[in-house]
Amino acid sequence: MENNLFSKASQWLFDSSSVEYLVYVVPSDDLKMDSSKVQQIFNWPQPKNIKALQSFLVFANFYCHFIENYSKKSLLSLPSSKKDSPFIFNEEDLSQFQILKESFTTAAILSNFNPSLPTIVETNASDYALGSVLSHVNDSGKHPIAFDSRRLSKFYFF
């Protein structure tokens, strides 16, 4: 009680193979997305305006490190989110929006980093995005630890 920290016994969890922490499910050897949050993303309605599109992207961005090539998948929905531009959500944007939502239902389960296993960093780049995957290799193959991707802005071009 020296630092006035308190805890409720109802919030304790013992002898469990996984725990829900914030928006993650953390089993003993992996990291998964919370299935209720994935369901929310999958059921998200088509955006009707820029604010709705931005709300979706902010919510979805929290899990971007589970999705390979996330920046590329979310790119086509973004041109209409620029300030002072009319909101136009065409068929191509709708298709890309659905692909992005579906990618959350097939997202990888991430492995915890283990310094004793061989580690691979794979990178790729296009004219508009960069991507990378950090993986472990064991007898059963490659297992992703984390994905990262970034959209290139005009400041990266010469």
Backbone hydrogen bonds, N-H to C=O, Kabsch-Sander energy under -0.5 kcal/mol:
donor,donor_aa,acceptor,acceptor_aa,energy
4,N,1,M,-1.0
11,Q,8,K,-1.7
12,W,9,A,-1.3
19,V,26,V,-1.4
21,Y,19,V,-0.6
21,Y,24,Y,-2.3
24,Y,21,Y,-2.6
25,V,32,K,-2.3
26,V,19,V,-3.2
26,V,24,Y,-0.5
28,S,17,S,-1.2
31,L,110,L,-2.2
32,K,25,V,-2.6
34,D,23,V,-1.8
37,K,34,D,-0.7
38,V,34,D,-2.0
39,Q,35,S,-2.2
40,Q,36,S,-1.7
41,I,37,K,-2.2
42,F,38,V,-2.7
43,N,39,Q,-2.2
44,W,41,I,-1.2
53,L,49,N,-1.9
54,Q,50,I,-2.8
55,S,51,K,-2.4
56,F,52,A,-2.1
57,L,53,L,-2.4
58,V,54,Q,-2.5
59,F,55,S,-2.2
60,A,56,F,-3.1
61,N,57,L,-2.5
62,F,58,V,-0.6
62,F,59,F,-0.8
63,Y,60,A,-1.8
64,C,61,N,-1.5
66,F,63,Y,-2.3
67,I,64,C,-1.3
68,E,66,F,-0.6
70,Y,67,I,-1.2
73,K,69,N,-2.2
74,S,70,Y,-2.2
75,L,71,S,-0.6
75,L,72,K,-0.6
76,L,72,K,-0.5
78,L,75,L,-1.9
81,S,78,L,-2.6
82,K,79,P,-1.1
85,S,82,K,-1.5
88,I,86,P,-0.8
90,N,88,I,-0.6
94,L,90,N,-2.5
95,S,91,E,-2.6
96,Q,92,E,-2.3
97,F,93,D,-2.7
98,Q,94,L,-2.3
99,I,95,S,-2.3
100,L,96,Q,-2.6
101,K,97,F,-2.3
102,E,98,Q,-2.7
103,S,99,I,-1.8
104,F,100,L,-0.7
104,F,101,K,-1.1
105,T,101,K,-0.6
105,T,102,E,-1.0
106,T,102,E,-0.8
107,A,104,F,-0.6
108,A,66,F,-1.2
110,L,31,L,-2.0
110,L,108,A,-0.6
111,S,144,P,-3.1
112,N,29,D,-1.4
117,L,114,N,-2.0
120,I,135,S,-2.8
122,E,120,I,-0.5
122,E,133,V,-2.6
124,N,131,G,-2.4
126,S,129,A,-2.6
130,L,150,R,-2.8
131,G,124,N,-2.7
132,S,148,D,-2.6
133,V,122,E,-2.4
134,L,146,A,-2.7
135,S,120,I,-2.8
135,S,133,V,-0.5
136,H,143,H,-2.5
137,V,118,P,-1.9
138,N,141,G,-2.1
141,G,138,N,-2.0
143,H,136,H,-2.4
145,I,134,L,-3.8
146,A,134,L,-1.6
147,F,65,H,-1.6
148,D,132,S,-2.3
150,R,130,L,-2.3
152,L,128,Y,-2.7
156,Y,153,S,-2.0
157,F,154,K,-1.1
